[in-house]
Amino acid sequence: MFTEKELKEEYHTVEKLINHEEMEKFIKWVSKKGSDFYRRNKRKKNI
């Protein structure tokens, strides 16, 4: 979502980060999940 440069130069505080439009959407989405919610990333099987 963000590059390291963007995080360093533009979103270096929690307030700036959580006020970003896409982060607001993510925070709203994840806040609706239960405390037992955990979604693992799928890994490719190396053949």
C-alpha positions as CSV (number, residue, x, y, z in Angstrom):
1,M,0.0,0.0,0.0
2,F,2.8,2.4,0.9
3,T,6.4,2.6,-0.1
4,E,9.1,3.0,2.5
5,K,9.7,6.5,1.2
6,E,6.0,7.5,1.6
7,L,6.0,6.1,5.1
8,K,9.1,8.1,6.0
9,E,8.1,11.4,4.4
10,E,4.3,11.5,4.5
11,Y,2.9,9.0,7.0
12,H,5.4,9.1,9.8
13,T,2.8,9.5,12.5
14,V,-0.1,7.3,13.5
15,E,-2.6,10.1,13.0
16,K,-1.4,10.7,9.4
17,L,-1.5,7.0,8.6
18,I,-5.0,6.3,10.0
19,N,-6.4,9.3,8.2
20,H,-5.4,8.0,4.8
21,E,-8.5,7.0,2.8
22,E,-7.5,3.4,2.1
23,M,-6.3,2.9,5.7
24,E,-9.6,4.1,7.0
25,K,-11.4,1.5,4.8
26,F,-9.0,-1.2,6.1
27,I,-9.4,-0.2,9.7
28,K,-13.2,-0.2,9.4
29,W,-13.1,-3.6,7.7
30,V,-10.8,-5.3,10.2
31,S,-12.7,-3.7,13.2
32,K,-15.7,-5.8,12.2
33,K,-13.8,-9.1,12.4
34,G,-14.0,-11.1,15.6
35,S,-11.1,-11.4,18.0
36,D,-10.6,-15.0,16.7
37,F,-10.2,-13.8,13.1
38,Y,-6.9,-14.9,11.5
39,R,-6.4,-15.2,7.8
40,R,-3.3,-17.0,6.7
41,N,-1.5,-16.2,3.4
42,K,-1.6,-19.0,0.9
43,R,1.9,-20.3,0.0
44,K,2.8,-21.8,-3.3
45,K,4.1,-25.3,-3.2
46,N,7.6,-25.6,-4.6
47,I,7.8,-28.6,-6.9
